[in-house]
Amino acid sequence: MGRLLAAALVAAATLAAQQNRLVERGFDHFYNLEYPQAIAEFERAAKLNPSSPDLHNYLAEAIVFQEMLRGGALESELVTGNNPFLRRPKLNPGAATEKRFTDAIGTAMALSGERLRRDPRDTGALYALGISYGLRANWNFLVRKAWRDALRDATTGRKLHNQISAIDTSNVDARLTQGLHDYIVGSLPWTYRMLGFLVGFRGDKDKGIRTVQFVARSGNINRVDAEIFLCAIYRRENQPRMALALVADLLRRFPRNYLLRFEESQMYSMIGDKQRALGAVEKIAELKRSGAPGYVNVPWEKIRFQSGTIQFWYNDLDRALENMQQVTASPGEVDLNTGVQAWLRIGQIYDLTNQRAKAMEAYQKAIAYAPQADAARESRRYLSSPYRREKM
């Protein structure tokens, strides 16, 4: 009997170690934007331990982020603009991808629910269920474009994680959901805050930022996510210097994540350092030319768009126009948002150089390219009134 018990313990320890290795490799791929590899690792881990809601959440998270990357929704521009939470263009995954996501989330929710029926104070199950609702909120908003459902799910996830804080005040990771919810709700117009499921949650942007900062400093499993969210928040709040230190730390740990280098370029541009901004873009081009892991498949058009954007804002209009024209010449190589932004910039450049007929044509192409995008809405304004720089 003793030998059987010892053998069982060894087998369990071996299985746990194998699962941990798969999860560790999965998240290394995840944070380096290698989502197919991350999905494969998380699927293997879930097969080893199918009763773990966390593993099914990891799988669902990798699936939804893969779709966000495909649709250009991972750049920090996701949280810029007047009210971007309600206006992100809809993604269009295939039926198989949608089923894969909903199956993973449904399984995670069912497993968490079973544990909570046995013990309503099971903080691990509360945490997993809150994450499931948060992931479904992302899917509802970015994929289904069902923003009310998304906000309702996010609010439910926040309530679940509030319960964790009431049970275990030392649980820092659960506070990330609370901080993001405070920030998002605090960023919404007051009319949206009157929705019934938001009763009791007025939102507080500053409090939300402080909470996310706390998780970035002191969190365990959510520290990296908190840093990534802070980069986006700092950009939206026009605090690029705060973001640069975080980007440098994230690049050190996840060097194959090319979006971080684009982010670095954007932040340097925002603080007025044109040379470093363009230098960061050139570094991406250099890594691509050398075949560096993670950079081989970065489209040249995306690199040109970034250079052109910086040149546009620094009034290097000839080079900016050249880059944007190369982007629009290969629309299949960029996401929808990049493509429509490129046409908008071309129109603005022509307006700034007094070529109104060409500007009008570019604005019309932006509108036709993605009619519901913010850049298309902006282009419509310039059809009646030419674009002009705001005086500093």
Residue pairs with C-beta under 8 A, 6 or more apart in sequence:
15 48
15 49
18 48
19 45
19 48
19 49
19 55
22 41
22 42
22 44
22 45
22 48
23 41
23 42
23 45
23 55
23 58
25 41
26 37
26 38
26 41
26 42
26 45
26 58
26 62
27 38
27 58
28 254
29 35
29 37
29 38
29 41
30 38
30 61
30 62
30 65
31 224
31 250
31 253
31 254
31 257
32 254
32 255
32 256
32 257
32 294
33 69
33 74
33 256
33 257
33 258
33 259
33 294
34 256
34 294
35 62
35 63
35 65
35 66
35 69
36 66
38 62
39 59
39 62
39 63
39 66
42 55
42 58
42 59
42 62
43 59
45 55
45 58
46 52
46 55
46 56
46 58
46 59
49 55
51 111
52 111
53 107
53 108
53 109
53 111
53 112
53 115
53 125
53 128
53 129
53 132
54 108
54 124
54 128
54 131
56 104
56 105
56 107
56 108
56 111
57 104
57 105
57 108
57 128
57 131
57 132
57 135
59 104
60 101
60 104
60 105
60 108
60 132
60 135
61 131
61 135
63 97
63 100
63 101
63 104
64 101
64 135
64 138
64 139
64 142
64 143
65 74
67 91
67 93
67 97
67 142
67 143
68 74
68 91
68 138
68 142
70 91
70 335
71 89
71 91
71 142
71 335
71 336
71 337
72 334
72 335
72 336
72 337
72 338
73 88
73 91
73 142
73 337
74 259
75 259
75 262
75 263
76 231
76 232
76 235
76 236
76 243
76 263
76 266
77 84
77 235
77 337
78 84
78 88
78 232
79 85
79 232
79 233
79 235
79 236
80 235
80 236
81 87
81 374
83 187
83 188
83 189
84 374
85 141
85 147
85 184
85 187
85 188
86 147
86 192
87 374
88 141
88 142
88 145
89 336
89 337
89 370
89 372
89 373
90 142
90 143
90 144
90 145
90 372
91 142
91 143
92 143
93 101
93 143
98 143
101 139
105 132
105 135
105 136
105 139
108 128
108 129
108 131
108 132
109 129
109 132
111 128
112 125
112 126
112 128
112 129
112 132
113 125
113 129
115 122
115 124
115 125
116 122
116 125
116 126
116 129
119 125
121 167
123 164
123 167
123 168
123 171
123 174
126 160
126 161
126 163
126 164
126 167
127 160
127 161
127 164
127 171
127 173
127 174
129 157
129 160
130 156
130 157
130 158
130 160
130 161
130 164
130 174
130 177
131 157
131 177
132 157
133 153
133 154
133 156
133 157
133 160
134 153
134 154
134 157
134 177
136 153
137 149
137 150
137 151
137 152
137 153
137 154
137 157
138 150
140 146
140 147
140 149
140 150
140 153
141 147
141 150
141 151
144 150
148 195
151 192
151 195
151 197
151 198
152 197
154 180
154 181
154 184
155 181
155 197
155 198
155 201
156 197
157 177
157 181
158 177
158 178
158 181
158 201
161 174
161 175
161 177
161 178
162 178
164 171
164 174
165 171
165 174
165 175
165 178
172 214
172 215
172 218
172 219
172 220
172 222
173 215
173 219
173 220
173 221
173 222
175 211
175 214
175 215
175 219
176 211
176 212
176 215
176 219
176 222
176 225
176 226
176 229
178 211
179 207
179 208
179 209
179 210
179 211
179 212
179 214
179 215
179 226
180 208
180 212
180 229
181 201
181 203
181 208
182 201
182 203
182 204
182 205
182 207
182 208
182 211
183 203
183 205
183 208
183 209
183 212
183 233
184 203
184 208
185 193
185 198
185 201
185 202
185 203
186 202
186 203
186 204
186 205
186 206
186 207
186 208
187 203
187 205
188 203
192 198
193 201
193 202
193 203
209 230
209 233
209 237
212 226
212 229
212 230
212 233
213 226
213 230
215 222
215 223
215 226
216 223
216 226
216 227
216 230
216 246
217 223
219 226
224 250
224 253
227 246
227 249
227 250
228 250
230 242
230 243
230 246
231 243
231 246
231 247
231 250
231 263
234 240
234 242
234 243
234 246
235 243
235 263
235 266
235 267
235 270
238 270
240 266
240 267
240 268
240 270
240 271
241 267
241 271
243 263
243 267
244 264
244 267
244 268
244 271
247 260
247 263
247 264
247 267
248 264
250 257
250 260
251 257
251 260
251 261
251 264
254 260
255 294
256 292
256 293
256 294
256 295
257 294
258 284
258 287
258 294
258 295
258 298
261 280
261 281
261 283
261 284
261 287
262 280
262 281
262 284
262 302
262 306
264 280
265 277
265 278
265 280
265 281
265 284
265 306
265 310
266 277
266 306
268 274
268 276
268 277
268 279
268 280
269 277
269 309
269 310
269 313
269 314
274 310
274 314
277 310
278 307
278 310
278 311
281 303
281 306
281 307
281 310
284 295
284 298
284 303
284 306
285 300
285 303
287 294
287 295
288 295
288 296
288 298
288 300
288 303
299 330
299 333
299 334
300 326
300 333
301 326
301 327
301 330
301 333
301 334
301 338
302 333
302 334
302 338
304 323
304 324
304 326
304 327
305 323
305 324
305 327
305 334
305 338
305 341
305 342
307 319
307 323
308 319
308 320
308 321
308 322
308 323
308 324
308 327
308 342
308 345
309 320
309 341
309 345
311 317
311 319
311 320
311 323
312 320
312 324
312 345
312 348
312 349
317 349
317 352
317 353
320 345
320 349
321 346
321 349
324 342
324 343
324 345
324 346
324 349
325 346
327 334
327 338
327 339
327 342
328 339
328 342
328 343
328 346
328 365
331 339
331 369
334 342
336 369
336 370
336 373
337 370
337 373
337 375
339 369
339 370
340 366
340 369
340 370
340 373
340 375
340 376
341 375
343 362
343 363
343 365
343 366
343 369
343 375
343 379
344 362
344 363
344 366
344 375
344 376
344 378
344 379
346 362
347 359
347 360
347 361
347 362
347 363
347 366
347 379
347 382
347 387
348 359
348 382
348 387
349 359
350 356
350 358
350 359
350 362
351 359
351 382
351 386
351 387
351 388
352 387
352 388
352 389
356 386
359 382
359 386
359 387
360 383
362 379
363 379
363 380
363 382
363 383
364 379
364 383
366 375
366 376
366 379
367 376
367 379
367 380
369 376
370 376
